[in-house]
Amino acid sequence: MWESESESVAGRDYGNGDFSLSKQSVKNDGFVLKGNSWYVATDIPSDLLVQVGEVNFHLHKYPLLSRSGKMNRILCELRDPDISKMVLDDLPGGPEAFELAAKFCYGISVDLTAANISGLRCAAEFLEMTEDLEEGNLIFKTEAFLSYVVLSSWRDSIVVLKNCEKLSPWAENLQIVRRCSESIAWKACANPKGIRWPYTGSKQAPKVSSPNWSDMKDSSPSRNKLQVPPDWWFEDASILRIDHYVRVITAIKVKGMRSELIGAAIMHYAAKWLPNMTSDHGSGLTVDEGSHSSNSSGGSWKGGLHLIVTGTKDNESSTVQTKDQRMIIESLISIIPPQKDSVSCSFLLRLLRMANMLKVAPALVTELEKRVGMQFEQATLADLLIPSYIKNETMYDVDLVQRLLEHFLVQEQTEMSSPSHQSLIEKHFERGTCPNAKMRVAKLVDSYLTEVSRDRRLSLTKFQVLAEALPESARTCDDGLYRAIDSYLKAHPALSEHERKRLCRVMDCQKLSIDACMHAAQNERLPLRVVVQVLFSEQVKISNALARNALNEAGGHSNYQPMVPNRKTLLEGTPQSFQEGWAAAKKDINTVKFELETVKAKYLDLQNSMENLQRQFDKMTSKQKHTSAWSSGWKKLGKLTKTTAGENQNIGPEHPTDGGAEQTKKIPRRWRNSIS
């Protein structure tokens, strides 16, 4: 029976006892290390020197030849029976693995553990220690230990997979990496309620070299009563190298784990191996930020990851570290689950920030940008303030945000055309959340424009393109856009009149609140025409309210409150030049009123003509004795016309009374229809 999971693997004896040869027997008491050389404790002098790396092994030929096919083949190929030295620099596992293999050949007991099994298994394959030479050879023994002990253990599988990092490609070819990855995946996907093996606690993170098994949760019944969290395997799996971690996550995906849990594991791994994801200072990365100093625009860096790092003395180690982090980012991008919300948008943007800094492959960066576009409405302003790493460019990467916004709009259009979109909207309403993501993105873009507008290197075209990227329906109020425009005008005082008009064209004056209009009326940075438009739009709103009130049904109640005092306050606070512009606009309004009175007069003339025709018709029909139904209908129409004409003569312009109330006249429905 193999030992249970909680038992120690130390002390297991997989040795073959005393080994005797048919031709010659070598009795020994073990190996002795002298400096960098190993000697066999025996009276028979050694006749073979095996050099592995910087370590020399003084051995005997026959114990090695009896169990190593490679030793036999080397001697046969050299055709020199008196050869006394072999160099095995490419032996996997190095001197440590060869030492154990040599002891096995001499019949010395060898302890197989999770720490040495991977190197010894590869060394046995390299030395061709197969069953053809002798039954129970080293390949058989190590393979049995891997299959029946290591793969059934959570911690042993992780340790073996960690030790395989130095054994490529032997560990891959011997399927050690694949089998350990699948073993870890099976246990990670197990129901947490059924976990009985120890795992690393979450209070103290283990070292990167190996799990902190001393800080493990034991498997005693009292501890097993505690609930095991779903993320119990995150810390143990995070010690693996990125390529092996990718193998584990890929196997976990095949087993069907939830995408949210896989995404959480990926974020945990990134936080451990990419220190720049969570800290302001890098660990060896060099980036020239001199041309992007925050002092150039009077602002300051904001957001989670600044990436303003200092150079290192050792450029070679910095380059290696940069390559390692680039490989980690590229690998993490490739294994992020495709489902939306599997990872947070903030994590994706921090990953995108590092990808741009480390110059990750463009195809992967584009894929990451599309992922951000899927959940762009979840982003924050701090996440979007990504520095631009191109010299003589803007302080922030505005082009990147423009691409993210385009991906978001494409994704929104795709979702709108999907059949499940309506049911998704209903779910949002049931939860009490707003289903319109475009409105949230519009507020985010307006805040971003306000922040980046302080950069004097931001061109007017980039500002305008980003501001106009969203449809008009996305903004119910343009106050945020007005703040961004005002901030841009303040940071770019040298703009011409034409450029200022072009900048203000992205804003709809009719969507400004009364507070924004008050500010705009006194803003000397705005073009005169824009200020007049702001005031005129407010006047139009008032005029429309008056018109709607005048067209109400007779006896109808109006909730309209006069806005004349507010308008007077607004006009008094404007400069003299703006009041002149407002006077011209008021003249146009009076012209419209005059044309309206002309239409009323023409309508009265038509009413008089109608009455004359009715009188002539009555005279023609009075001679008939029996009046038809058709003629009686005309008589009723004539009476109605007289009544209408009498009422229309009383129609006149409405004037507010001293108390501020409005006098409404009873206007027939037919008159209202003609005016409209």
C-alpha positions in Angstrom: 0.0 0.0 0.0 1.2 3.5 -0.9 1.4 6.0 2.0 -1.5 8.4 2.6 -1.4 12.1 1.6 -0.6 13.4 5.0 2.4 11.1 5.5 5.9 12.2 4.8 7.6 10.9 1.7 10.9 11.1 3.4 12.5 7.8 4.2 10.8 5.8 1.5 13.2 3.1 0.4 13.1 2.3 -3.3 16.6 0.9 -3.4 17.4 -2.5 -4.8 19.5 -3.7 -2.0 23.0 -5.1 -2.6 23.7 -5.4 -6.3 25.9 -8.3 -7.5 27.4 -8.7 -10.9 28.0 -12.0 -12.7 31.5 -11.2 -13.7 32.8 -9.0 -10.9 31.4 -7.9 -7.5 32.1 -4.4 -6.0 31.5 -4.2 -2.3 31.1 -0.6 -0.9 30.1 1.3 2.1 28.7 4.2 0.1 29.9 7.4 -1.6 32.4 9.8 -0.1 32.6 13.5 -1.2 36.0 15.1 -1.3 35.8 18.7 -2.7 34.0 18.5 -6.0 34.7 14.7 -6.5 32.7 11.7 -5.4 34.5 8.4 -4.6 33.2 4.9 -3.9 34.2 3.6 -0.5 35.8 0.4 -1.6 39.2 -1.3 -1.9 39.0 -1.7 -5.7 40.4 1.3 -7.5 38.0 3.1 -9.8 38.5 2.7 -13.6 36.1 5.3 -14.9 35.8 9.1 -14.4 32.4 10.6 -15.2 32.3 14.3 -15.3 28.8 16.0 -14.9 29.1 19.7 -14.9 31.8 20.7 -12.4 31.5 17.5 -10.4 33.6 14.4 -10.9 32.5 10.8 -10.1 35.3 8.2 -9.7 33.4 5.0 -10.4 33.7 1.5 -11.8 32.6 0.5 -15.3 30.7 -2.7 -14.7 28.0 -1.5 -12.2 27.2 1.3 -14.7 27.3 -0.8 -17.8 25.0 -3.4 -16.3 22.1 -0.9 -16.0 22.8 2.0 -18.4 22.3 1.4 -22.1 23.8 4.8 -22.9 27.1 3.8 -21.2 27.2 0.6 -23.2 26.5 2.5 -26.5 29.2 5.1 -25.8 31.8 2.5 -25.2 30.7 0.6 -28.3 30.8 3.7 -30.5 34.3 4.7 -29.2 35.6 1.1 -29.6 38.1 1.7 -26.9 37.8 -0.7 -24.0 40.4 1.2 -22.1 38.5 4.5 -22.0 38.7 6.0 -18.5 36.7 9.3 -18.8 33.2 10.3 -19.9 31.7 13.8 -20.0 27.9 14.1 -19.5 27.3 17.8 -19.4 23.8 17.5 -21.0 22.5 15.0 -18.4 19.1 16.3 -17.1 19.0 16.8 -13.4 22.7 17.6 -13.2 25.1 16.1 -10.6 22.4 15.5 -8.0 20.4 13.2 -10.3 23.5 11.4 -11.5 24.6 10.8 -7.9 21.3 9.0 -7.1 21.4 7.1 -10.4 25.0 5.9 -9.6 24.1 4.9 -6.1 21.2 2.9 -7.6 23.6 1.1 -9.9 25.8 0.2 -6.9 22.8 -1.2 -5.0 22.7 1.6 -2.5 19.3 2.5 -1.1 17.9 5.7 -2.7 15.1 7.7 -1.1 12.6 8.9 -3.7 10.9 12.2 -2.8 8.8 14.8 -4.6 11.9 17.0 -4.7 14.2 14.6 -6.6 11.8 12.3 -8.5 11.5 14.5 -11.6 15.3 14.9 -12.1 16.0 11.3 -11.4 13.3 10.2 -13.8 14.8 12.3 -16.6 18.3 11.1 -15.8 17.2 7.5 -15.9 15.7 8.1 -19.3 18.9 9.9 -20.5 21.0 6.9 -19.2 18.6 4.4 -20.8 18.1 2.4 -17.6 15.4 0.2 -19.1 14.0 -3.2 -18.3 15.9 -4.7 -21.2 19.1 -4.6 -19.2 17.7 -5.7 -15.8 14.3 -6.2 -14.3 13.2 -3.4 -11.9 15.6 -0.9 -13.4 15.5 2.8 -12.5 13.0 3.9 -15.2 10.4 1.4 -13.8 11.0 2.4 -10.2 10.7 6.2 -10.8 7.7 5.9 -13.1 5.9 3.8 -10.5 6.6 6.4 -7.9 5.3 9.2 -10.1 2.1 7.4 -11.1 1.1 6.0 -7.7 2.5 8.5 -5.2 3.1 11.9 -6.8 0.0 12.2 -8.9 -2.3 11.2 -6.0 -0.9 14.0 -3.9 -1.8 17.7 -4.1 1.4 19.1 -2.7 3.7 16.5 -4.4 2.2 17.3 -7.8 2.9 21.0 -7.4 6.5 20.4 -6.1 7.3 18.0 -9.0 5.8 20.5 -11.6 7.9 23.3 -10.0 11.1 21.2 -10.3 10.3 20.5 -14.0 11.2 24.1 -14.8 14.9 23.1 -15.2 14.3 19.8 -17.0 13.0 21.0 -20.4 12.4 19.4 -22.8 12.9 16.0 -21.0 10.0 16.6 -18.6 7.7 17.6 -21.5 8.7 14.5 -23.6 8.2 12.2 -20.7 4.7 13.7 -20.0 5.6 14.7 -16.5 4.3 18.2 -17.0 1.1 17.1 -18.6 0.3 14.5 -15.9 1.1 16.8 -13.0 -1.0 19.6 -14.6 -4.0 17.4 -15.0 -3.6 16.1 -11.5 -3.6 19.7 -10.1 -6.5 20.6 -12.3 -8.6 17.7 -11.1 -8.0 18.5 -7.4 -8.6 22.3 -8.0 -12.0 21.5 -9.5 -13.0 19.3 -6.6 -15.8 20.3 -4.3 -14.3 22.3 -1.5 -16.5 20.4 1.0 -14.7 17.2 0.1 -11.1 18.5 0.4 -9.1 16.5 3.0 -5.6 17.3 1.9 -3.4 20.2 3.3 -3.0 23.4 1.4 -1.2 26.7 2.0 -3.0 29.1 4.3 -4.1 32.5 3.0 -2.8 34.5 6.0 0.9 34.0 5.0 1.9 33.7 1.4 4.5 31.1 0.6 7.9 31.8 -1.0 8.1 31.7 -4.7 10.6 28.7 -4.7 8.2 26.3 -3.0 5.0 26.3 -1.0 5.1 27.1 2.6 4.0 23.6 3.7 4.7 24.4 7.4 1.9 27.0 7.2 -0.5 24.4 5.8 -3.9 23.6 7.1 -3.7 20.1 8.6 -6.1 17.3 7.8 -7.3 16.7 11.3 -11.1 16.2 11.8 -11.4 19.4 13.8 -9.8 21.5 11.1 -11.8 19.8 8.4 -15.0 21.1 10.0 -13.9 24.6 8.8 -15.3 25.7 5.5 -12.8 25.6 2.7 -12.9 28.7 0.5 -13.3 28.3 -3.3 -9.9 30.1 -3.8 -8.0 27.6 -1.6 -5.8 26.6 -4.5 -4.8 30.1 -5.8 -1.7 30.5 -3.7 -0.2 27.0 -4.2 -0.7 27.2 -8.0 0.8 30.7 -8.2 4.3 29.4 -7.4 4.5 27.8 -10.8 6.3 29.3 -13.7 4.0 31.0 -16.2 4.2 28.3 -18.9 3.3 25.5 -16.4 0.7 27.8 -14.9 -0.9 28.2 -18.3 -1.0 24.4 -18.6 -2.8 24.1 -15.3 -5.3 26.8 -16.1 -6.0 25.3 -19.6 -6.6 21.9 -17.9 -8.9 23.6 -15.4 -10.9 25.2 -18.2 -11.4 21.8 -19.8 -12.7 20.5 -16.5 -15.5 23.2 -16.6 -14.6 25.5 -13.7 -16.5 28.8 -13.5 -15.0 31.6 -15.6 -15.2 34.0 -12.6 -13.1 31.7 -10.5 -10.5 31.2 -13.2 -10.4 35.0 -13.7 -9.8 35.5 -10.0 -7.0 33.0 -10.0 -5.4 34.9 -13.0 -5.6 38.2 -11.1 -4.0 36.6 -8.1 -1.1 35.3 -10.2 -0.6 38.7 -11.8 -0.6 40.5 -8.5 2.2 38.1 -7.3 4.4 38.1 -10.4 3.8 41.6 -11.8 4.6 44.0 -8.9 3.9 47.0 -11.2 0.3 46.0 -11.3 -0.3 47.1 -7.7 2.7 49.4 -6.8 3.8 52.8 -7.9 7.5 51.8 -8.3 8.8 49.2 -10.7 11.2 46.4 -9.9 13.9 46.9 -12.5 12.0 48.2 -15.4 13.3 51.3 -17.1 11.0 53.8 -18.8 11.9 57.3 -19.9 9.2 59.5 -18.5 11.1 62.7 -18.7 9.2 64.0 -21.6 5.9 63.3 -19.9 6.4 65.1 -16.7 3.3 66.1 -14.9 4.7 69.6 -14.4 4.3 70.4 -18.1 0.5 70.7 -17.8 0.2 71.6 -14.1 -1.5 68.3 -13.4 -0.4 65.2 -11.6 -0.4 61.5 -12.3 -3.6 59.8 -11.1 -4.7 56.2 -11.1 -3.6 52.9 -9.8 -0.4 52.2 -11.7 1.9 55.2 -12.5 4.8 53.2 -14.0 7.2 56.1 -13.2 10.2 53.9 -12.4 13.9 54.4 -12.1 16.7 52.7 -13.9 18.8 49.9 -12.6 22.6 49.6 -12.5 22.6 46.1 -14.1 21.1 46.6 -17.5 21.4 43.0 -18.4 19.3 41.8 -15.4 16.8 44.6 -16.2 16.5 43.3 -19.8 15.9 39.7 -18.6 13.3 40.8 -16.1 11.6 42.9 -18.8 11.4 39.8 -21.1 10.1 37.7 -18.2 7.3 40.1 -17.4 6.5 40.5 -21.1 6.1 36.7 -21.4 3.9 36.7 -18.3 1.6 39.4 -19.7 1.3 37.7 -23.1 0.5 34.4 -21.5 -2.1 35.8 -19.1 -3.8 37.6 -22.0 -4.1 34.3 -23.9 -5.7 32.4 -21.0 -8.2 35.0 -19.8 -11.7 33.4 -20.1 -13.7 34.9 -23.0 -16.8 35.4 -20.9 -17.6 39.0 -20.0 -16.9 40.0 -16.4 -14.6 37.0 -15.8 -12.0 39.6 -14.8 -12.6 43.2 -13.7 -12.2 46.0 -16.2 -9.8 47.7 -13.9 -7.5 44.7 -14.1 -7.7 44.6 -17.9 -6.7 48.3 -18.1 -3.8 47.8 -15.7 -2.7 44.8 -17.8 -3.1 46.9 -21.0 -1.0 49.7 -19.4 1.9 47.3 -18.8 1.5 45.7 -22.2 2.0 49.0 -23.9 5.0 49.8 -21.7 6.7 46.5 -22.3 5.8 46.5 -26.0 3.8 43.2 -26.0 2.9 41.7 -29.4 0.4 44.0 -31.2 -2.1 41.1 -31.9 -2.4 40.4 -28.2 -2.7 44.1 -27.4 -5.6 44.4 -29.9 -7.2 41.4 -28.3 -6.9 42.9 -24.9 -8.4 46.2 -26.1 -11.4 44.3 -27.4 -11.8 42.7 -24.0 -11.8 46.1 -22.4 -14.4 47.4 -24.9 -16.7 44.6 -23.8 -17.0 46.1 -20.3 -15.9 49.6 -20.9 -18.7 51.1 -18.8 -17.1 49.6 -15.7 -13.9 51.6 -16.1 -13.0 54.5 -13.9 -11.1 57.7 -14.7 -8.0 56.6 -12.9 -7.8 53.4 -15.0 -8.1 55.4 -18.3 -5.2 57.8 -17.5 -2.7 55.6 -19.3 0.6 57.4 -20.1 1.8 57.6 -23.7 5.2 56.1 -24.3 5.8 57.8 -27.6 8.1 60.8 -27.4 6.7 64.3 -28.4 3.2 62.9 -27.9 0.5 63.8 -25.5 0.9 63.0 -21.8 -1.9 60.5 -21.9 -2.6 57.9 -24.6 -5.7 59.5 -26.1 -5.6 57.3 -29.2 -5.9 54.2 -27.0 -9.0 55.5 -25.3 -10.4 56.3 -28.7 -9.9 52.7 -29.8 -11.4 51.4 -26.6 -14.5 53.5 -27.2 -14.8 52.2 -30.7 -14.6 48.6 -29.5 -17.3 49.5 -26.9 -19.7 50.9 -29.6 -19.2 47.9 -31.8 -19.9 45.6 -28.9 -23.0 47.6 -28.0 -24.3 47.4 -31.6 -23.8 43.6 -31.6 -25.6 43.2 -28.3 -28.5 45.4 -29.5 -29.0 43.1 -32.5 -28.9 39.9 -30.4 -32.2 38.2 -29.5 -31.3 38.0 -25.8 -30.9 41.8 -25.5 -34.5 42.4 -24.5 -34.4 39.8 -21.7 -31.1 41.3 -20.5 -32.7 44.7 -20.2 -35.6 43.2 -18.2 -33.2 41.7 -15.8 -31.4 45.0 -15.3 -34.7 46.7 -14.5 -35.6 44.0 -12.1 -32.3 44.6 -10.3 -32.9 48.3 -10.3 -29.8 49.1 -12.4 -29.7 51.3 -15.5 -29.4 49.2 -18.7 -28.0 52.1 -20.8 -24.3 51.7 -20.7 -23.7 54.5 -23.2 -24.8 57.1 -20.6 -22.2 55.8 -18.1 -19.6 55.8 -20.8 -20.5 59.3 -21.8 -19.9 60.6 -18.3 -16.6 58.7 -18.2 -15.5 60.2 -21.5 -16.5 63.7 -20.4 -14.4 63.4 -17.2 -11.5 62.0 -19.3 -11.7 64.9 -21.7 -11.7 67.4 -18.8 -8.5 65.7 -17.4 -6.5 65.4 -20.7 -7.6 68.8 -21.9 -5.0 70.4 -19.6 -2.2 68.9 -21.8 -1.1 71.7 -24.2 0.1 69.0 -26.7 -3.5 67.7 -27.1 -4.6 68.7 -30.6 -8.0 70.1 -31.2 -8.8 67.3 -33.7 -8.1 64.6 -31.1 -10.3 66.3 -28.6 -13.1 66.8 -31.1 -13.0 63.2 -32.5 -13.2 61.7 -29.0 -16.0 64.1 -27.9 -18.1 63.3 -31.0 -17.5 59.5 -31.0 -20.6 58.8 -28.9 -24.1 59.4 -30.4 -26.1 62.4 -29.3 -28.6 60.1 -27.4 -25.8 59.1 -25.0 -25.8 62.5 -23.3 -28.9 63.9 -21.7 -27.0 66.8 -20.3 -23.9 68.4 -21.8 -22.6 70.0 -18.6 -19.6 67.6 -18.5 -18.7 68.3 -22.1 -18.9 72.1 -21.4 -16.5 71.7 -18.5 -14.1 69.8 -20.8 -14.4 72.6 -23.4 -13.8 75.3 -20.9 -10.8 73.5 -19.5 -9.4 73.1 -23.0 -9.9 76.8 -23.8 -8.1 77.7 -20.5 -5.1 75.5 -21.3 -5.0 76.7 -25.0 -5.4 80.5 -24.9 -3.8 80.9 -28.3 -6.7 79.4 -30.2 -8.2 81.4 -33.0 -11.8 82.5 -33.2 -12.5 79.8 -35.9 -10.9 77.1 -33.7 -12.9 78.1 -30.7 -16.1 78.0 -32.7 -15.1 74.6 -34.0 -14.4 73.4 -30.5 -17.7 74.6 -29.2 -19.6 72.9 -32.0 -19.3 69.5 -30.2 -21.6 70.9 -27.5 -25.4 71.2 -27.7 -26.4 74.4 -26.0 -30.0 73.1 -25.5 -28.7 70.4 -23.2 -27.0 72.7 -20.7 -28.4 73.1 -17.3 -29.4 76.6 -15.9 -26.2 76.6 -13.8 -24.0 75.8 -16.9 -25.9 78.6 -18.8 -25.2 81.1 -16.0 -21.5 80.2 -16.2 -21.4 80.3 -20.0 -23.0 83.7 -20.1 -20.1 85.1 -18.1 -17.4 83.1 -19.8 -15.2 85.4 -21.8 -13.3 82.5 -23.3 -16.4 81.4 -25.3 -17.1 82.9 -28.7 -19.8 85.5 -28.8 -21.9 83.4 -31.1 -21.9 80.5 -28.7 -23.0 82.7 -25.8 -25.9 84.1 -27.9 -26.9 80.5 -28.7 -26.9 79.6 -25.1 -29.1 82.6 -24.2 -31.3 82.0 -27.2 -31.8 78.3 -26.4 -33.0 79.3 -22.9 -35.4 81.8 -24.4 -36.7 79.2 -26.8 -37.5 76.9 -23.9 -39.4 79.7 -22.3 -41.3 80.6 -25.5 -42.2 76.9 -26.0 -43.6 76.7 -22.5 -45.7 79.8 -23.1 -47.0 78.4 -26.4 -47.9 75.1 -24.9 -49.7 76.9 -22.1 -51.6 79.1 -24.6 -52.8 76.0 -26.6 -54.2 74.2 -23.6 -57.8 73.2 -23.5 -60.2 75.7 -22.2 -60.4 75.5 -18.4 -57.2 73.5 -18.3 -54.7 74.0 -15.5 -51.2 75.1 -16.3 -48.2 74.4 -14.0 -45.9 76.8 -15.8 -44.1 79.3 -13.7 -42.7 82.4 -15.4 -39.0 82.3 -15.9 -38.7 86.0 -16.7 -37.0 86.9 -13.4 -34.3 84.2 -14.0 -33.9 85.5 -17.5 -33.5 89.0 -16.3 -30.9 87.9 -13.8 -29.0 86.0 -16.5 -29.0 89.0 -18.8 -27.9 91.4 -16.1 -24.9 89.2 -15.5 -23.7 89.2 -19.1 -21.3 91.6 -20.6 -22.6 94.5 -22.8 -21.5 92.8 -26.0 -23.6 89.8 -25.2 -26.6 92.0 -24.4 -26.3 93.5 -27.9 -26.4 90.0 -29.4 -29.4 89.2 -27.3 -31.2 92.3 -28.6 -30.8 91.1 -32.2 -32.2 87.7 -31.2 -35.2 89.4 -29.5 -35.9 91.4 -32.7 -36.2 88.1 -34.6 -38.7 86.9 -32.1 -40.8 90.0 -32.5 -40.8 89.5 -36.3 -42.2 86.0 -35.8 -45.0 87.4 -33.6 -45.9 89.9 -36.3 -46.2 87.2 -38.9 -48.4 85.2 -36.5 -50.8 88.2 -36.2 -51.0 88.5 -40.0 -52.0 84.9 -40.2 -54.8 85.5 -37.7 -56.1 88.4 -39.8 -56.2 86.3 -42.9 -58.1 83.7 -41.0 -60.8 86.2 -40.0 -61.2 87.2 -43.7 -61.8 83.6 -44.7 -64.4 83.3 -41.9 -66.4 86.4 -43.3 -66.3 84.9 -46.9 -67.6 81.7 -45.4 -70.5 83.5 -43.8 -71.5 85.3 -47.1 -71.6 82.0 -48.9 -73.7 80.5 -46.2 -76.3 83.3 -46.5 -76.6 82.8 -50.3 -77.1 79.2 -49.8 -79.8 79.7 -47.2 -81.7 82.0 -49.6 -81.6 79.3 -52.3 -82.9 76.6 -50.0 -85.6 78.7 -48.3 -87.9 78.4 -51.3 -88.0 74.6 -50.9 -90.9 73.3 -48.7 -89.1 70.2 -47.5 -85.6 70.6 -46.3 -83.3 67.7 -46.9 -80.9 66.3 -44.3 -78.0 67.6 -46.3 -79.3 71.2 -46.1 -80.0 71.0 -42.4 -76.4 70.0 -41.9 -75.2 73.1 -43.6 -77.4 75.2 -41.4 -75.9 73.7 -38.3 -72.4 74.4 -39.8 -73.4 78.0 -40.4 -74.5 78.5 -36.8 -71.2 77.0 -35.6 -69.3 79.3 -37.9 -71.0 82.4 -36.6 -70.2 81.4 -33.0 -66.5 80.8 -33.9 -66.2 84.1 -35.7 -67.7 86.0 -32.7 -65.2 84.4 -30.4 -62.2 85.0 -32.7 -62.8 88.7 -32.6 -62.0 88.7 -28.9 -58.6 87.0 -29.4 -55.7 89.2 -28.5 -52.2 89.1 -27.2 -51.8 87.7 -23.7 -50.2 89.9 -21.1 -49.1 88.9 -17.6 -51.0 90.6 -14.8 -49.5 92.5 -12.0 -49.6 89.4 -9.8 -47.7 87.3 -12.3 -50.7 85.1 -13.3 -51.6 84.5 -17.0 -55.0 85.1 -18.5 -56.0 82.3 -20.9 -58.8 82.6 -23.5 -61.0 79.9 -24.6 -59.8 78.9 -28.1 -61.7 76.5 -30.3 -60.0 73.3 -31.4 -60.3 74.2 -35.1 -58.4 77.4 -34.5 -55.6 75.6 -32.7 -55.2 73.1 -35.5 -54.9 75.8 -38.1 -52.1 77.5 -36.2 -50.2 74.4 -35.6 
